[in-house]
């Protein structure tokens, strides 16, 4: 979680891009955090660690409550670092 939060803080534009696309995709069904990571890599050319995907899903639900339930999450080591349940 700390790595994902640090990445989001260091890359605020890419993080907002990820959140905005999560909302767009959520309106069509569920959202894949891995897909969002690849979008940022491919479209913005910003490096993103694969290990951050589970944390990104939880952070997105924490920061934008309307995304709660949009991600299909499984038990993760990142659980317990946020109050949000995606």
NORUR-V463197 format. One record per pair of residues at least 4 apart in sequence whose ideal C-beta (glycine too) atoms are under 6 Angstrom apart, sorted by the first residue. I is the first residue (numbers start at 1). J is the second residue. D is the distance in Angstrom with one decimal. If there is no record, write none. Layout:
i:j:d
I:J:D
I:J:D
This chain:
i:j:d
1:55:4.7
1:78:4.8
1:81:3.9
3:52:5.9
4:52:4.0
4:55:3.4
4:56:5.7
7:11:5.9
7:52:5.9
8:15:4.1
11:15:5.7
11:46:5.7
14:40:5.0
14:44:5.4
14:46:4.5
18:36:4.7
18:40:5.8
19:60:5.8
19:64:5.9
21:36:6.0
21:39:6.0
22:31:4.9
22:60:5.3
22:67:5.6
25:31:4.7
26:31:5.2
26:67:5.9
26:70:3.9
30:72:5.5
31:70:4.6
31:71:5.3
33:53:4.2
33:56:4.8
33:57:4.2
34:53:5.1
37:48:4.8
37:53:5.5
38:42:5.8
39:43:5.4
40:44:5.1
40:46:5.2
40:48:5.4
41:48:5.8
52:56:5.6
54:76:4.0
54:78:4.9
55:59:5.9
55:78:4.3
57:71:4.0
57:73:5.4
57:86:5.1
58:78:5.7
58:82:5.0
58:84:5.9
58:86:5.7
60:64:6.0
60:67:4.9
61:67:5.0
61:68:4.5
61:84:4.0
61:86:3.7
62:82:4.5
62:84:3.7
68:86:5.6
71:86:4.4
73:86:5.1
